[in-house]
């Protein structure tokens, strides 16, 4: 029985998305995900984190902003993971 990229991931979740993308990369389905971070501040001086996630080979960049860097990274990873699962083509 041949496994597909969907068989490797039970159910995409925001808490596990970063790890789930890593699993796909370590099993050679996709390249390792890359994250970029930018911090700005609102009028009150509160941080706003802009996090983007990309995976080489996909013409999509998941971009999220949040007051929490960690939350933004998890959300960006989930958005990217969902995109990968919907658009991955078996080679």
PDB file of N, CA, C and O in Angstrom:
ATOM      1  N   UNK A   1       0.844  -1.185   0.000  1.00  0.00           N
ATOM      2  CA  UNK A   1       0.000   0.000   0.000  1.00  0.00           C
ATOM      3  C   UNK A   1       0.886   1.244   0.000  1.00  0.00           C
ATOM      4  O   UNK A   1       1.812   1.356   0.803  1.00  0.00           O
ATOM      5  N   UNK A   2       0.600   2.160  -0.891  1.00  0.00           N
ATOM      6  CA  UNK A   2       1.370   3.398  -0.962  1.00  0.00           C
ATOM      7  C   UNK A   2       0.742   4.469  -0.081  1.00  0.00           C
ATOM      8  O   UNK A   2      -0.474   4.658  -0.073  1.00  0.00           O
ATOM      9  N   UNK A   3       1.594   5.158   0.655  1.00  0.00           N
ATOM     10  CA  UNK A   3       1.119   6.241   1.487  1.00  0.00           C
ATOM     11  C   UNK A   3       1.099   7.528   0.680  1.00  0.00           C
ATOM     12  O   UNK A   3       1.925   7.729  -0.210  1.00  0.00           O
ATOM     13  N   UNK A   4       0.161   8.385   0.996  1.00  0.00           N
ATOM     14  CA  UNK A   4       0.111   9.705   0.372  1.00  0.00           C
ATOM     15  C   UNK A   4       0.411  10.742   1.448  1.00  0.00           C
ATOM     16  O   UNK A   4       0.487  10.425   2.635  1.00  0.00           O
ATOM     17  N   UNK A   5       0.577  11.969   1.015  1.00  0.00           N
ATOM     18  CA  UNK A   5       0.868  13.048   1.956  1.00  0.00           C
ATOM     19  C   UNK A   5      -0.246  13.174   3.003  1.00  0.00           C
ATOM     20  O   UNK A   5       0.025  13.501   4.159  1.00  0.00           O
ATOM     21  N   UNK A   6      -1.464  12.923   2.612  1.00  0.00           N
ATOM     22  CA  UNK A   6      -2.594  13.006   3.556  1.00  0.00           C
ATOM     23  C   UNK A   6      -2.534  11.898   4.612  1.00  0.00           C
ATOM     24  O   UNK A   6      -2.977  12.095   5.744  1.00  0.00           O
ATOM     25  N   UNK A   7      -1.993  10.747   4.248  1.00  0.00           N
ATOM     26  CA  UNK A   7      -1.889   9.643   5.202  1.00  0.00           C
ATOM     27  C   UNK A   7      -0.900   9.948   6.326  1.00  0.00           C
ATOM     28  O   UNK A   7      -0.980   9.355   7.401  1.00  0.00           O
ATOM     29  N   UNK A   8       0.014  10.854   6.084  1.00  0.00           N
ATOM     30  CA  UNK A   8       1.047  11.179   7.073  1.00  0.00           C
ATOM     31  C   UNK A   8       0.522  12.078   8.194  1.00  0.00           C
ATOM     32  O   UNK A   8       1.085  12.105   9.288  1.00  0.00           O
ATOM     33  N   UNK A   9      -0.546  12.806   7.918  1.00  0.00           N
ATOM     34  CA  UNK A   9      -1.090  13.767   8.883  1.00  0.00           C
ATOM     35  C   UNK A   9      -2.501  13.330   9.260  1.00  0.00           C
ATOM     36  O   UNK A   9      -3.375  13.223   8.400  1.00  0.00           O
ATOM     37  N   UNK A  10      -2.718  13.079  10.553  1.00  0.00           N
ATOM     38  CA  UNK A  10      -4.051  12.674  10.997  1.00  0.00           C
ATOM     39  C   UNK A  10      -5.066  13.777  10.707  1.00  0.00           C
ATOM     40  O   UNK A  10      -5.932  13.627   9.845  1.00  0.00           O
ATOM     41  N   UNK A  11      -4.953  14.854  11.414  1.00  0.00           N
ATOM     42  CA  UNK A  11      -5.849  15.993  11.252  1.00  0.00           C
ATOM     43  C   UNK A  11      -5.041  17.255  11.528  1.00  0.00           C
ATOM     44  O   UNK A  11      -4.463  17.384  12.607  1.00  0.00           O
ATOM     45  N   UNK A  12      -4.988  18.189  10.582  1.00  0.00           N
ATOM     46  CA  UNK A  12      -4.240  19.430  10.823  1.00  0.00           C
ATOM     47  C   UNK A  12      -4.839  20.193  12.009  1.00  0.00           C
ATOM     48  O   UNK A  12      -6.049  20.408  12.075  1.00  0.00           O
ATOM     49  N   UNK A  13      -3.980  20.593  12.932  1.00  0.00           N
ATOM     50  CA  UNK A  13      -4.437  21.393  14.075  1.00  0.00           C
ATOM     51  C   UNK A  13      -3.467  22.540  14.288  1.00  0.00           C
ATOM     52  O   UNK A  13      -2.283  22.437  13.965  1.00  0.00           O
ATOM     53  N   UNK A  14      -3.976  23.623  14.830  1.00  0.00           N
ATOM     54  CA  UNK A  14      -3.134  24.789  15.060  1.00  0.00           C
ATOM     55  C   UNK A  14      -2.009  24.469  16.047  1.00  0.00           C
ATOM     56  O   UNK A  14      -0.907  25.001  15.920  1.00  0.00           O
ATOM     57  N   UNK A  15      -2.276  23.616  17.014  1.00  0.00           N
ATOM     58  CA  UNK A  15      -1.260  23.279  18.013  1.00  0.00           C
ATOM     59  C   UNK A  15      -0.158  22.383  17.454  1.00  0.00           C
ATOM     60  O   UNK A  15       0.963  22.390  17.961  1.00  0.00           O
ATOM     61  N   UNK A  16      -0.469  21.614  16.413  1.00  0.00           N
ATOM     62  CA  UNK A  16       0.495  20.653  15.869  1.00  0.00           C
ATOM     63  C   UNK A  16       1.014  21.018  14.483  1.00  0.00           C
ATOM     64  O   UNK A  16       1.868  20.308  13.951  1.00  0.00           O
ATOM     65  N   UNK A  17       0.528  22.096  13.886  1.00  0.00           N
ATOM     66  CA  UNK A  17       0.833  22.412  12.484  1.00  0.00           C
ATOM     67  C   UNK A  17       2.328  22.555  12.202  1.00  0.00           C
ATOM     68  O   UNK A  17       2.806  22.082  11.171  1.00  0.00           O
ATOM     69  N   UNK A  18       3.065  23.195  13.095  1.00  0.00           N
ATOM     70  CA  UNK A  18       4.514  23.366  12.879  1.00  0.00           C
ATOM     71  C   UNK A  18       5.174  21.991  12.799  1.00  0.00           C
ATOM     72  O   UNK A  18       5.966  21.727  11.895  1.00  0.00           O
ATOM     73  N   UNK A  19       4.846  21.129  13.739  1.00  0.00           N
ATOM     74  CA  UNK A  19       5.402  19.769  13.751  1.00  0.00           C
ATOM     75  C   UNK A  19       4.925  18.953  12.551  1.00  0.00           C
ATOM     76  O   UNK A  19       5.689  18.167  11.991  1.00  0.00           O
ATOM     77  N   UNK A  20       3.677  19.137  12.159  1.00  0.00           N
ATOM     78  CA  UNK A  20       3.140  18.380  11.035  1.00  0.00           C
ATOM     79  C   UNK A  20       3.840  18.762   9.731  1.00  0.00           C
ATOM     80  O   UNK A  20       4.096  17.896   8.894  1.00  0.00           O
ATOM     81  N   UNK A  21       4.152  20.045   9.548  1.00  0.00           N
ATOM     82  CA  UNK A  21       4.930  20.455   8.375  1.00  0.00           C
ATOM     83  C   UNK A  21       6.327  19.835   8.416  1.00  0.00           C
ATOM     84  O   UNK A  21       6.848  19.403   7.387  1.00  0.00           O
ATOM     85  N   UNK A  22       6.930  19.792   9.602  1.00  0.00           N
ATOM     86  CA  UNK A  22       8.255  19.176   9.758  1.00  0.00           C
ATOM     87  C   UNK A  22       8.223  17.694   9.409  1.00  0.00           C
ATOM     88  O   UNK A  22       9.141  17.185   8.766  1.00  0.00           O
ATOM     89  N   UNK A  23       7.176  17.007   9.827  1.00  0.00           N
ATOM     90  CA  UNK A  23       7.037  15.579   9.522  1.00  0.00           C
ATOM     91  C   UNK A  23       7.034  15.369   8.012  1.00  0.00           C
ATOM     92  O   UNK A  23       7.723  14.484   7.503  1.00  0.00           O
ATOM     93  N   UNK A  24       6.261  16.181   7.297  1.00  0.00           N
ATOM     94  CA  UNK A  24       6.202  16.046   5.839  1.00  0.00           C
ATOM     95  C   UNK A  24       7.560  16.312   5.205  1.00  0.00           C
ATOM     96  O   UNK A  24       7.933  15.654   4.233  1.00  0.00           O
ATOM     97  N   UNK A  25       8.301  17.271   5.750  1.00  0.00           N
ATOM     98  CA  UNK A  25       9.630  17.587   5.219  1.00  0.00           C
ATOM     99  C   UNK A  25      10.612  16.453   5.515  1.00  0.00           C
ATOM    100  O   UNK A  25      11.379  16.056   4.638  1.00  0.00           O
ATOM    101  N   UNK A  26      10.596  15.941   6.718  1.00  0.00           N
ATOM    102  CA  UNK A  26      11.534  14.875   7.092  1.00  0.00           C
ATOM    103  C   UNK A  26      11.262  13.579   6.323  1.00  0.00           C
ATOM    104  O   UNK A  26      12.158  12.754   6.151  1.00  0.00           O
ATOM    105  N   UNK A  27      10.039  13.410   5.871  1.00  0.00           N
ATOM    106  CA  UNK A  27       9.697  12.221   5.077  1.00  0.00           C
ATOM    107  C   UNK A  27       9.783  12.506   3.576  1.00  0.00           C
ATOM    108  O   UNK A  27       9.293  11.734   2.752  1.00  0.00           O
ATOM    109  N   UNK A  28      10.413  13.623   3.245  1.00  0.00           N
ATOM    110  CA  UNK A  28      10.714  14.004   1.860  1.00  0.00           C
ATOM    111  C   UNK A  28       9.511  14.260   0.954  1.00  0.00           C
ATOM    112  O   UNK A  28       9.602  14.090  -0.262  1.00  0.00           O
ATOM    113  N   UNK A  29       8.409  14.659   1.530  1.00  0.00           N
ATOM    114  CA  UNK A  29       7.276  15.079   0.702  1.00  0.00           C
ATOM    115  C   UNK A  29       7.452  16.520   0.243  1.00  0.00           C
ATOM    116  O   UNK A  29       7.161  16.852  -0.906  1.00  0.00           O
ATOM    117  N   UNK A  30       7.930  17.373   1.146  1.00  0.00           N
ATOM    118  CA  UNK A  30       8.077  18.804   0.861  1.00  0.00           C
ATOM    119  C   UNK A  30       9.411  19.292   1.415  1.00  0.00           C
ATOM    120  O   UNK A  30      10.081  18.589   2.171  1.00  0.00           O
ATOM    121  N   UNK A  31       9.783  20.510   1.022  1.00  0.00           N
ATOM    122  CA  UNK A  31      10.970  21.148   1.605  1.00  0.00           C
ATOM    123  C   UNK A  31      10.619  21.623   3.017  1.00  0.00           C
ATOM    124  O   UNK A  31       9.444  21.747   3.365  1.00  0.00           O
ATOM    125  N   UNK A  32      11.635  21.882   3.814  1.00  0.00           N
ATOM    126  CA  UNK A  32      11.410  22.378   5.175  1.00  0.00           C
ATOM    127  C   UNK A  32      10.761  23.762   5.098  1.00  0.00           C
ATOM    128  O   UNK A  32      11.165  24.600   4.292  1.00  0.00           O
ATOM    129  N   UNK A  33       9.767  23.988   5.931  1.00  0.00           N
ATOM    130  CA  UNK A  33       9.090  25.286   5.951  1.00  0.00           C
ATOM    131  C   UNK A  33      10.037  26.357   6.493  1.00  0.00           C
ATOM    132  O   UNK A  33      10.886  26.090   7.344  1.00  0.00           O
ATOM    133  N   UNK A  34       9.869  27.570   5.976  1.00  0.00           N
ATOM    134  CA  UNK A  34      10.692  28.705   6.401  1.00  0.00           C
ATOM    135  C   UNK A  34       9.767  29.802   6.912  1.00  0.00           C
ATOM    136  O   UNK A  34       8.703  30.051   6.345  1.00  0.00           O
ATOM    137  N   UNK A  35      10.188  30.451   7.989  1.00  0.00           N
ATOM    138  CA  UNK A  35       9.378  31.495   8.614  1.00  0.00           C
ATOM    139  C   UNK A  35      10.134  32.816   8.611  1.00  0.00           C
ATOM    140  O   UNK A  35      11.352  32.856   8.784  1.00  0.00           O
ATOM    141  N   UNK A  36       9.395  33.882   8.413  1.00  0.00           N
ATOM    142  CA  UNK A  36       9.948  35.225   8.523  1.00  0.00           C
ATOM    143  C   UNK A  36       9.093  35.983   9.522  1.00  0.00           C
ATOM    144  O   UNK A  36       7.871  35.837   9.557  1.00  0.00           O
ATOM    145  N   UNK A  37       9.767  36.807  10.343  1.00  0.00           N
ATOM    146  CA  UNK A  37       9.088  37.533  11.412  1.00  0.00           C
ATOM    147  C   UNK A  37       9.359  39.031  11.291  1.00  0.00           C
ATOM    148  O   UNK A  37      10.472  39.450  10.973  1.00  0.00           O
ATOM    149  N   UNK A  38       8.338  39.820  11.544  1.00  0.00           N
ATOM    150  CA  UNK A  38       8.503  41.259  11.602  1.00  0.00           C
ATOM    151  C   UNK A  38       7.647  41.778  12.747  1.00  0.00           C
ATOM    152  O   UNK A  38       6.481  41.405  12.879  1.00  0.00           O
ATOM    153  N   UNK A  39       8.221  42.628  13.561  1.00  0.00           N
ATOM    154  CA  UNK A  39       7.492  43.184  14.701  1.00  0.00           C
ATOM    155  C   UNK A  39       7.269  44.675  14.485  1.00  0.00           C
ATOM    156  O   UNK A  39       8.193  45.421  14.159  1.00  0.00           O
ATOM    157  N   UNK A  40       6.033  45.084  14.672  1.00  0.00           N
ATOM    158  CA  UNK A  40       5.686  46.501  14.674  1.00  0.00           C
ATOM    159  C   UNK A  40       4.926  46.769  15.956  1.00  0.00           C
ATOM    160  O   UNK A  40       4.699  45.858  16.752  1.00  0.00           O
ATOM    161  N   UNK A  41       4.536  48.004  16.157  1.00  0.00           N
ATOM    162  CA  UNK A  41       3.784  48.359  17.368  1.00  0.00           C
ATOM    163  C   UNK A  41       2.596  49.219  17.004  1.00  0.00           C
ATOM    164  O   UNK A  41       2.670  50.044  16.093  1.00  0.00           O
ATOM    165  N   UNK A  42       1.490  49.023  17.723  1.00  0.00           N
ATOM    166  CA  UNK A  42       0.316  49.846  17.473  1.00  0.00           C
ATOM    167  C   UNK A  42       0.477  51.200  18.165  1.00  0.00           C
ATOM    168  O   UNK A  42       1.521  51.478  18.754  1.00  0.00           O
ATOM    169  N   UNK A  43      -0.542  52.027  18.093  1.00  0.00           N
ATOM    170  CA  UNK A  43      -0.480  53.385  18.652  1.00  0.00           C
ATOM    171  C   UNK A  43      -0.225  53.389  20.157  1.00  0.00           C
ATOM    172  O   UNK A  43       0.318  54.355  20.692  1.00  0.00           O
ATOM    173  N   UNK A  44      -0.612  52.323  20.835  1.00  0.00           N
ATOM    174  CA  UNK A  44      -0.403  52.224  22.283  1.00  0.00           C
ATOM    175  C   UNK A  44       0.923  51.562  22.649  1.00  0.00           C
ATOM    176  O   UNK A  44       1.230  51.389  23.829  1.00  0.00           O
ATOM    177  N   UNK A  45       1.697  51.198  21.652  1.00  0.00           N
ATOM    178  CA  UNK A  45       2.988  50.572  21.902  1.00  0.00           C
ATOM    179  C   UNK A  45       2.940  49.066  22.043  1.00  0.00           C
ATOM    180  O   UNK A  45       3.949  48.444  22.377  1.00  0.00           O
ATOM    181  N   UNK A  46       1.783  48.468  21.795  1.00  0.00           N
ATOM    182  CA  UNK A  46       1.655  47.009  21.889  1.00  0.00           C
ATOM    183  C   UNK A  46       2.242  46.359  20.646  1.00  0.00           C
ATOM    184  O   UNK A  46       2.095  46.884  19.542  1.00  0.00           O
ATOM    185  N   UNK A  47       2.906  45.216  20.817  1.00  0.00           N
ATOM    186  CA  UNK A  47       3.525  44.556  19.654  1.00  0.00           C
ATOM    187  C   UNK A  47       2.484  43.935  18.717  1.00  0.00           C
ATOM    188  O   UNK A  47       1.456  43.417  19.151  1.00  0.00           O
ATOM    189  N   UNK A  48       2.782  44.006  17.452  1.00  0.00           N
ATOM    190  CA  UNK A  48       2.025  43.293  16.422  1.00  0.00           C
ATOM    191  C   UNK A  48       3.051  42.506  15.629  1.00  0.00           C
ATOM    192  O   UNK A  48       3.951  43.077  15.014  1.00  0.00           O
ATOM    193  N   UNK A  49       2.905  41.196  15.649  1.00  0.00           N
ATOM    194  CA  UNK A  49       3.836  40.321  14.941  1.00  0.00           C
ATOM    195  C   UNK A  49       3.262  39.936  13.590  1.00  0.00           C
ATOM    196  O   UNK A  49       2.105  39.530  13.490  1.00  0.00           O
ATOM    197  N   UNK A  50       4.071  40.066  12.556  1.00  0.00           N
ATOM    198  CA  UNK A  50       3.726  39.635  11.215  1.00  0.00           C
ATOM    199  C   UNK A  50       4.616  38.430  10.918  1.00  0.00           C
ATOM    200  O   UNK A  50       5.840  38.545  10.867  1.00  0.00           O
ATOM    201  N   UNK A  51       3.992  37.289  10.726  1.00  0.00           N
ATOM    202  CA  UNK A  51       4.737  36.053  10.481  1.00  0.00           C
ATOM    203  C   UNK A  51       4.291  35.470   9.143  1.00  0.00           C
ATOM    204  O   UNK A  51       3.097  35.362   8.864  1.00  0.00           O
ATOM    205  N   UNK A  52       5.262  35.099   8.332  1.00  0.00           N
ATOM    206  CA  UNK A  52       4.946  34.432   7.069  1.00  0.00           C
ATOM    207  C   UNK A  52       5.650  33.083   7.035  1.00  0.00           C
ATOM    208  O   UNK A  52       6.739  32.905   7.581  1.00  0.00           O
ATOM    209  N   UNK A  53       4.994  32.152   6.380  1.00  0.00           N
ATOM    210  CA  UNK A  53       5.511  30.790   6.255  1.00  0.00           C
ATOM    211  C   UNK A  53       5.489  30.422   4.777  1.00  0.00           C
ATOM    212  O   UNK A  53       4.485  30.605   4.088  1.00  0.00           O
ATOM    213  N   UNK A  54       6.618  29.900   4.306  1.00  0.00           N
ATOM    214  CA  UNK A  54       6.662  29.446   2.918  1.00  0.00           C
ATOM    215  C   UNK A  54       7.356  28.094   2.861  1.00  0.00           C
ATOM    216  O   UNK A  54       8.149  27.734   3.731  1.00  0.00           O
ATOM    217  N   UNK A  55       7.029  27.363   1.809  1.00  0.00           N
ATOM    218  CA  UNK A  55       7.638  26.072   1.541  1.00  0.00           C
ATOM    219  C   UNK A  55       8.059  26.097   0.079  1.00  0.00           C
ATOM    220  O   UNK A  55       7.241  26.317  -0.815  1.00  0.00           O
ATOM    221  N   UNK A  56       9.341  25.871  -0.148  1.00  0.00           N
ATOM    222  CA  UNK A  56       9.863  25.859  -1.517  1.00  0.00           C
ATOM    223  C   UNK A  56       9.080  24.869  -2.367  1.00  0.00           C
ATOM    224  O   UNK A  56       8.787  23.754  -1.935  1.00  0.00           O
ATOM    225  N   UNK A  57       8.747  25.293  -3.578  1.00  0.00           N
ATOM    226  CA  UNK A  57       8.002  24.431  -4.478  1.00  0.00           C
ATOM    227  C   UNK A  57       6.518  24.754  -4.531  1.00  0.00           C
ATOM    228  O   UNK A  57       5.801  24.234  -5.386  1.00  0.00           O
ATOM    229  N   UNK A  58       6.048  25.613  -3.621  1.00  0.00           N
ATOM    230  CA  UNK A  58       4.648  26.024  -3.607  1.00  0.00           C
ATOM    231  C   UNK A  58       4.577  27.531  -3.818  1.00  0.00           C
ATOM    232  O   UNK A  58       5.317  28.291  -3.194  1.00  0.00           O
ATOM    233  N   UNK A  59       3.685  27.953  -4.700  1.00  0.00           N
ATOM    234  CA  UNK A  59       3.520  29.379  -4.991  1.00  0.00           C
ATOM    235  C   UNK A  59       2.510  29.998  -4.034  1.00  0.00           C
ATOM    236  O   UNK A  59       1.503  30.567  -4.455  1.00  0.00           O
ATOM    237  N   UNK A  60       2.791  29.882  -2.754  1.00  0.00           N
ATOM    238  CA  UNK A  60       1.880  30.389  -1.736  1.00  0.00           C
ATOM    239  C   UNK A  60       2.705  30.762  -0.513  1.00  0.00           C
ATOM    240  O   UNK A  60       3.637  30.049  -0.141  1.00  0.00           O
ATOM    241  N   UNK A  61       2.359  31.877   0.104  1.00  0.00           N
ATOM    242  CA  UNK A  61       2.975  32.279   1.364  1.00  0.00           C
ATOM    243  C   UNK A  61       1.845  32.551   2.345  1.00  0.00           C
ATOM    244  O   UNK A  61       0.976  33.383   2.088  1.00  0.00           O
ATOM    245  N   UNK A  62       1.862  31.853   3.460  1.00  0.00           N
ATOM    246  CA  UNK A  62       0.861  32.065   4.501  1.00  0.00           C
ATOM    247  C   UNK A  62       1.334  33.224   5.382  1.00  0.00           C
ATOM    248  O   UNK A  62       2.438  33.187   5.925  1.00  0.00           O
ATOM    249  N   UNK A  63       0.506  34.234   5.518  1.00  0.00           N
ATOM    250  CA  UNK A  63       0.877  35.411   6.310  1.00  0.00           C
ATOM    251  C   UNK A  63      -0.189  35.687   7.361  1.00  0.00           C
ATOM    252  O   UNK A  63      -1.380  35.761   7.061  1.00  0.00           O
ATOM    253  N   UNK A  64       0.266  35.835   8.586  1.00  0.00           N
ATOM    254  CA  UNK A  64      -0.633  36.055   9.725  1.00  0.00           C
ATOM    255  C   UNK A  64      -0.071  37.184  10.583  1.00  0.00           C
ATOM    256  O   UNK A  64       1.146  37.336  10.696  1.00  0.00           O
ATOM    257  N   UNK A  65      -0.957  37.973  11.187  1.00  0.00           N
ATOM    258  CA  UNK A  65      -0.478  38.931  12.186  1.00  0.00           C
ATOM    259  C   UNK A  65      -1.248  38.726  13.478  1.00  0.00           C
ATOM    260  O   UNK A  65      -2.429  38.378  13.483  1.00  0.00           O
ATOM    261  N   UNK A  66      -0.535  38.954  14.575  1.00  0.00           N
ATOM    262  CA  UNK A  66      -1.098  38.710  15.904  1.00  0.00           C
ATOM    263  C   UNK A  66      -0.273  39.472  16.930  1.00  0.00           C
ATOM    264  O   UNK A  66       0.857  39.879  16.659  1.00  0.00           O
ATOM    265  N   UNK A  67      -0.844  39.658  18.098  1.00  0.00           N
ATOM    266  CA  UNK A  67      -0.091  40.283  19.184  1.00  0.00           C
ATOM    267  C   UNK A  67       0.914  39.301  19.780  1.00  0.00           C
ATOM    268  O   UNK A  67       1.811  39.702  20.521  1.00  0.00           O
ATOM    269  N   UNK A  68       0.767  38.021  19.459  1.00  0.00           N
ATOM    270  CA  UNK A  68       1.663  36.981  19.962  1.00  0.00           C
ATOM    271  C   UNK A  68       2.462  36.372  18.803  1.00  0.00           C
ATOM    272  O   UNK A  68       1.884  35.883  17.832  1.00  0.00           O
ATOM    273  N   UNK A  69       3.776  36.405  18.914  1.00  0.00           N
ATOM    274  CA  UNK A  69       4.642  35.818  17.883  1.00  0.00           C
ATOM    275  C   UNK A  69       4.374  34.315  17.746  1.00  0.00           C
ATOM    276  O   UNK A  69       4.274  33.790  16.636  1.00  0.00           O
ATOM    277  N   UNK A  70       4.262  33.639  18.881  1.00  0.00           N
ATOM    278  CA  UNK A  70       4.047  32.195  18.892  1.00  0.00           C
ATOM    279  C   UNK A  70       2.712  31.826  18.235  1.00  0.00           C
ATOM    280  O   UNK A  70       2.637  30.884  17.447  1.00  0.00           O
ATOM    281  N   UNK A  71       1.664  32.580  18.569  1.00  0.00           N
ATOM    282  CA  UNK A  71       0.342  32.329  18.005  1.00  0.00           C
ATOM    283  C   UNK A  71       0.348  32.583  16.495  1.00  0.00           C
ATOM    284  O   UNK A  71      -0.233  31.811  15.732  1.00  0.00           O
ATOM    285  N   UNK A  72       0.998  33.652  16.072  1.00  0.00           N
ATOM    286  CA  UNK A  72       1.071  33.974  14.645  1.00  0.00           C
ATOM    287  C   UNK A  72       1.810  32.874  13.884  1.00  0.00           C
ATOM    288  O   UNK A  72       1.394  32.503  12.786  1.00  0.00           O
ATOM    289  N   UNK A  73       2.903  32.345  14.451  1.00  0.00           N
ATOM    290  CA  UNK A  73       3.657  31.286  13.784  1.00  0.00           C
ATOM    291  C   UNK A  73       2.803  30.030  13.645  1.00  0.00           C
ATOM    292  O   UNK A  73       2.803  29.398  12.589  1.00  0.00           O
ATOM    293  N   UNK A  74       2.079  29.665  14.694  1.00  0.00           N
ATOM    294  CA  UNK A  74       1.225  28.478  14.641  1.00  0.00           C
ATOM    295  C   UNK A  74       0.128  28.636  13.598  1.00  0.00           C
ATOM    296  O   UNK A  74      -0.161  27.697  12.856  1.00  0.00           O
ATOM    297  N   UNK A  75      -0.485  29.815  13.536  1.00  0.00           N
ATOM    298  CA  UNK A  75      -1.558  30.065  12.576  1.00  0.00           C
ATOM    299  C   UNK A  75      -1.032  30.041  11.145  1.00  0.00           C
ATOM    300  O   UNK A  75      -1.677  29.492  10.251  1.00  0.00           O
ATOM    301  N   UNK A  76       0.151  30.643  10.928  1.00  0.00           N
ATOM    302  CA  UNK A  76       0.756  30.643   9.593  1.00  0.00           C
ATOM    303  C   UNK A  76       1.089  29.213   9.166  1.00  0.00           C
ATOM    304  O   UNK A  76       0.881  28.839   8.012  1.00  0.00           O
ATOM    305  N   UNK A  77       1.603  28.428  10.095  1.00  0.00           N
ATOM    306  CA  UNK A  77       1.929  27.033   9.794  1.00  0.00           C
ATOM    307  C   UNK A  77       0.677  26.246   9.425  1.00  0.00           C
ATOM    308  O   UNK A  77       0.696  25.441   8.494  1.00  0.00           O
ATOM    309  N   UNK A  78      -0.408  26.477  10.153  1.00  0.00           N
ATOM    310  CA  UNK A  78      -1.662  25.771   9.853  1.00  0.00           C
ATOM    311  C   UNK A  78      -2.180  26.157   8.471  1.00  0.00           C
ATOM    312  O   UNK A  78      -2.619  25.295   7.709  1.00  0.00           O
ATOM    313  N   UNK A  79      -2.133  27.435   8.148  1.00  0.00           N
ATOM    314  CA  UNK A  79      -2.585  27.892   6.833  1.00  0.00           C
ATOM    315  C   UNK A  79      -1.740  27.252   5.726  1.00  0.00           C
ATOM    316  O   UNK A  79      -2.266  26.824   4.699  1.00  0.00           O
ATOM    317  N   UNK A  80      -0.427  27.193   5.952  1.00  0.00           N
ATOM    318  CA  UNK A  80       0.472  26.585   4.961  1.00  0.00           C
ATOM    319  C   UNK A  80       0.215  25.088   4.858  1.00  0.00           C
ATOM    320  O   UNK A  80       0.159  24.543   3.755  1.00  0.00           O
ATOM    321  N   UNK A  81       0.059  24.423   5.986  1.00  0.00           N
ATOM    322  CA  UNK A  81      -0.202  22.977   6.000  1.00  0.00           C
ATOM    323  C   UNK A  81      -1.477  22.651   5.229  1.00  0.00           C
ATOM    324  O   UNK A  81      -1.493  21.724   4.419  1.00  0.00           O
ATOM    325  N   UNK A  82      -2.535  23.402   5.474  1.00  0.00           N
ATOM    326  CA  UNK A  82      -3.787  23.162   4.754  1.00  0.00           C
ATOM    327  C   UNK A  82      -3.597  23.370   3.252  1.00  0.00           C
ATOM    328  O   UNK A  82      -4.143  22.617   2.446  1.00  0.00           O
ATOM    329  N   UNK A  83      -2.826  24.387   2.878  1.00  0.00           N
ATOM    330  CA  UNK A  83      -2.558  24.629   1.463  1.00  0.00           C
ATOM    331  C   UNK A  83      -1.789  23.453   0.858  1.00  0.00           C
ATOM    332  O   UNK A  83      -2.130  22.972  -0.224  1.00  0.00           O
ATOM    333  N   UNK A  84      -0.761  22.997   1.554  1.00  0.00           N
ATOM    334  CA  UNK A  84       0.049  21.872   1.071  1.00  0.00           C
ATOM    335  C   UNK A  84      -0.819  20.634   0.890  1.00  0.00           C
ATOM    336  O   UNK A  84      -0.740  19.969  -0.142  1.00  0.00           O
ATOM    337  N   UNK A  85      -1.644  20.320   1.879  1.00  0.00           N
ATOM    338  CA  UNK A  85      -2.472  19.121   1.792  1.00  0.00           C
ATOM    339  C   UNK A  85      -3.468  19.195   0.631  1.00  0.00           C
ATOM    340  O   UNK A  85      -3.792  18.169   0.032  1.00  0.00           O
ATOM    341  N   UNK A  86      -3.954  20.393   0.309  1.00  0.00           N
ATOM    342  CA  UNK A  86      -4.910  20.544  -0.781  1.00  0.00           C
ATOM    343  C   UNK A  86      -4.222  20.597  -2.155  1.00  0.00           C
ATOM    344  O   UNK A  86      -4.843  20.280  -3.170  1.00  0.00           O
ATOM    345  N   UNK A  87      -2.952  20.995  -2.188  1.00  0.00           N
ATOM    346  CA  UNK A  87      -2.300  21.243  -3.478  1.00  0.00           C
ATOM    347  C   UNK A  87      -1.103  20.351  -3.783  1.00  0.00           C
ATOM    348  O   UNK A  87      -0.466  20.511  -4.825  1.00  0.00           O
ATOM    349  N   UNK A  88      -0.790  19.423  -2.899  1.00  0.00           N
ATOM    350  CA  UNK A  88       0.343  18.530  -3.127  1.00  0.00           C
ATOM    351  C   UNK A  88       0.024  17.580  -4.258  1.00  0.00           C
ATOM    352  O   UNK A  88      -1.055  16.989  -4.305  1.00  0.00           O
ATOM    353  N   UNK A  89       0.969  17.438  -5.169  1.00  0.00           N
ATOM    354  CA  UNK A  89       0.811  16.507  -6.276  1.00  0.00           C
ATOM    355  C   UNK A  89       1.853  15.409  -6.156  1.00  0.00           C
ATOM    356  O   UNK A  89       3.054  15.670  -6.084  1.00  0.00           O
ATOM    357  N   UNK A  90       1.372  14.194  -6.136  1.00  0.00           N
ATOM    358  CA  UNK A  90       2.290  13.056  -6.023  1.00  0.00           C
ATOM    359  C   UNK A  90       3.224  13.035  -7.239  1.00  0.00           C
ATOM    360  O   UNK A  90       2.785  13.157  -8.383  1.00  0.00           O
ATOM    361  N   UNK A  91       4.533  12.877  -6.957  1.00  0.00           N
ATOM    362  CA  UNK A  91       5.508  12.896  -8.040  1.00  0.00           C
ATOM    363  C   UNK A  91       5.788  11.548  -8.500  1.00  0.00           C
ATOM    364  O   UNK A  91       6.591  11.362  -9.414  1.00  0.00           O
TER     365      UNK A  91
END
